[in-house]
Amino acid sequence: MSAVLDVREIRMTFRNGDELTEVLKGIDLALEPGELAALLGASGSGKSTLLSIVGLLLRPTTGTITIAGQRVEGFSDTESALFRNQRLGFIFQFHHLLPDFTATENVAFPAAAPAGGITPSMRQRARELLARVGLSDRMDFPARRLSGGQKQRVAIARALMNKPDLVLADEPTGSLDRIAAEQVLDLMREVNREDGATFLICTHDEHVAARCTRRITLQDGHVEGNAQAESISK
């Protein structure tokens, strides 16, 4: 089966005046369908930059990116935005929900925005996803009335709205207390296991990494470790 994600020789150099800083120094990485991968690294290791490049939010200086069999590094801004919306899901540390929209409206947003509104089929899928993440009783609550853990569950449902090939999560438990964080981790593992969703989770938390099926470690712009679950402590 073809890799969901295949990046080759990714380099990223930032310019600040006359000063050049190479953050990524030739990254090779592949994820197979259904993997739940943790992307680890100290501050400055390049993990957030790599996640942004895979999410088509940054363009690499050099290298190739293939997602679900499609080369994407040369996309225009319009093509990148369309691909992000249709083929990628995003979960952020601070969830980025629309506070006055209901949970259902927030989940439906990735499909509704390009269409100009929520159709009945979109609303039905959004509500099915909210039920899937344990929020059947919060579907019509505005996001501002939800707890932190509930908001992150809405964010997970939103990430799955368009049935993405790859879900990118940036410190998804970083703003939660330990109990809420455990619930969100359990949910992502459940969705990964039962639905076959592929996750790449950027984290500094060893506990999060221990719950994943692959552990990828960046150091000084290089992949320093890439271990399957068998070599990861539970």
C-alpha positions in Angstrom: 0.0 0.0 0.0 1.3 3.5 -0.9 2.5 5.8 1.9 0.1 8.5 3.0 3.0 10.8 3.5 6.4 10.7 1.8 8.8 13.6 2.2 12.3 13.5 0.7 15.3 15.8 1.2 13.2 18.5 2.8 15.3 21.6 3.6 14.1 24.8 5.0 16.2 28.0 5.3 14.9 31.2 6.8 16.4 34.6 5.9 16.6 37.5 8.4 18.4 40.3 6.6 21.7 39.0 5.5 21.6 36.1 8.0 20.5 32.6 6.8 19.3 30.0 9.3 18.9 26.4 8.1 16.2 24.8 10.2 15.6 21.6 8.3 18.6 19.9 6.8 17.5 17.1 4.5 14.5 15.3 6.1 13.3 12.0 4.8 10.1 10.6 6.3 7.3 8.3 5.3 4.0 7.3 7.0 1.9 4.3 6.0 -1.9 4.4 6.2 -3.3 4.0 9.7 -0.2 5.1 11.6 -0.3 7.1 14.8 3.0 8.8 14.8 4.6 11.2 17.3 6.9 13.9 16.1 9.3 14.8 19.0 12.1 17.3 19.4 13.4 20.0 21.6 12.6 23.6 21.0 14.4 24.7 17.8 14.7 21.1 16.5 12.5 21.9 13.5 9.4 19.9 14.3 6.9 22.7 14.1 8.5 23.9 10.9 8.2 20.4 9.4 4.5 20.1 10.5 3.8 23.4 8.8 5.5 22.3 5.6 3.5 19.0 5.5 0.4 21.0 6.2 1.2 23.2 3.2 1.4 26.3 5.4 5.1 26.8 4.6 7.0 26.1 1.4 10.2 24.2 1.8 13.4 25.6 0.3 14.1 22.3 -1.4 12.7 18.8 -1.4 9.6 16.9 -2.4 6.3 16.2 -0.5 3.9 13.5 -1.6 0.6 13.1 0.2 -1.8 10.3 -0.7 0.1 9.7 -4.0 0.1 13.4 -5.0 3.1 15.7 -5.3 2.2 18.9 -3.5 5.3 21.0 -2.9 4.8 23.0 -6.1 1.2 23.9 -5.5 0.0 27.5 -5.9 -1.5 29.2 -2.8 -5.0 28.4 -4.2 -4.2 24.8 -4.9 -2.6 24.4 -1.4 -5.7 25.9 0.3 -8.0 23.5 -1.6 -5.8 20.5 -0.9 -5.6 21.4 2.9 -9.4 21.7 3.0 -10.2 18.5 1.2 -7.3 16.1 2.1 -5.9 17.2 5.5 -7.3 17.6 9.0 -5.8 19.9 11.6 -5.9 19.8 15.4 -4.3 22.7 17.2 -3.2 23.2 20.8 -5.8 25.9 21.3 -8.5 24.4 19.1 -9.3 27.6 17.2 -13.1 27.1 17.3 -15.5 29.9 16.4 -16.8 30.8 19.9 -20.3 31.9 19.0 -20.9 29.0 16.5 -22.4 25.7 17.9 -20.4 22.6 18.1 -22.2 21.3 15.0 -21.4 24.4 13.0 -17.8 24.3 14.0 -17.4 20.7 13.0 -19.2 21.3 9.6 -17.1 24.4 8.9 -14.4 22.7 6.7 -17.1 21.4 4.3 -19.5 24.4 4.7 -17.1 27.2 4.0 -16.3 26.4 0.4 -19.9 25.5 -0.3 -21.2 28.8 1.2 -23.3 27.2 3.9 -24.2 24.0 5.8 -26.3 21.5 3.8 -28.4 18.9 5.5 -25.9 16.2 4.7 -23.1 18.2 6.2 -25.1 18.8 9.3 -25.9 15.1 9.6 -22.2 14.1 9.3 -21.1 16.8 11.8 -23.6 15.5 14.3 -22.6 11.9 13.7 -18.9 12.9 14.4 -19.9 14.7 17.6 -21.7 11.6 18.7 -18.6 9.6 17.8 -16.5 11.8 20.1 -18.9 11.6 23.0 -20.6 15.0 22.6 -24.2 14.0 21.7 -25.5 16.3 24.5 -23.4 19.3 23.4 -24.2 19.5 19.7 -26.1 22.7 19.9 -24.0 24.4 22.5 -21.9 27.4 21.4 -18.2 26.7 21.6 -17.7 29.3 24.3 -19.8 27.2 26.7 -17.7 24.1 26.3 -14.8 23.0 28.6 -11.3 22.8 27.3 -11.5 19.0 26.8 -14.8 19.3 25.1 -13.5 21.9 22.7 -10.6 19.7 21.8 -13.1 16.8 21.1 -14.9 19.2 18.8 -11.6 20.0 17.1 -11.0 16.3 16.5 -14.4 15.9 15.0 -13.8 18.9 12.8 -10.5 17.5 11.6 -12.3 14.4 10.4 -15.2 16.2 8.7 -13.9 15.9 5.1 -12.5 12.3 5.7 -8.8 13.5 5.4 -6.0 11.3 4.2 -3.8 12.7 7.0 -4.5 14.4 10.3 -1.9 16.8 11.7 -2.0 17.6 15.4 0.1 20.3 16.9 0.5 19.8 20.7 -3.1 18.7 20.9 -3.0 18.1 24.7 -0.7 21.0 25.5 -3.4 23.3 26.9 -5.3 20.6 28.8 -5.1 19.2 32.3 -4.0 15.6 32.7 -7.5 14.1 32.9 -8.7 15.9 29.8 -5.4 15.2 28.0 -5.8 11.5 28.7 -9.4 11.6 27.3 -8.2 13.3 24.1 -5.4 10.8 23.7 -7.8 7.9 24.2 -10.1 9.4 21.6 -7.3 9.9 19.0 -6.1 6.3 19.6 -9.7 5.0 19.2 -10.3 6.9 16.0 -6.9 5.7 14.7 -7.6 2.1 15.6 -11.3 1.9 14.5 -11.4 4.3 11.6 -7.9 3.8 10.3 -7.2 7.6 10.4 -3.5 8.4 10.0 -2.1 10.9 12.5 1.1 12.9 12.8 1.3 14.5 16.2 3.8 17.2 17.0 4.5 17.0 20.8 7.2 17.5 23.4 5.3 15.3 25.8 6.9 11.8 26.3 3.6 10.5 27.7 1.9 11.4 24.4 4.7 9.8 22.4 4.4 6.6 24.4 0.8 6.2 23.4 1.6 6.3 19.6 2.6 3.5 17.2 5.7 5.3 15.9 8.1 7.7 17.4 10.0 10.2 15.2 12.6 12.4 16.8 14.1 15.5 15.3 17.4 17.0 16.5 19.1 20.0 14.9 17.1 19.7 11.7 17.7 16.0 11.2 15.7 12.8 11.9 17.7 11.3 14.7 15.2 8.5 15.6 12.4 6.7 13.9 11.1 3.8 16.0 8.1 1.4 15.7 5.9 0.8 18.7 7.7 -2.5 19.6 10.7 -0.4 20.7 8.6 2.2 22.6 7.8 1.8 26.2 4.1 1.7 26.9 
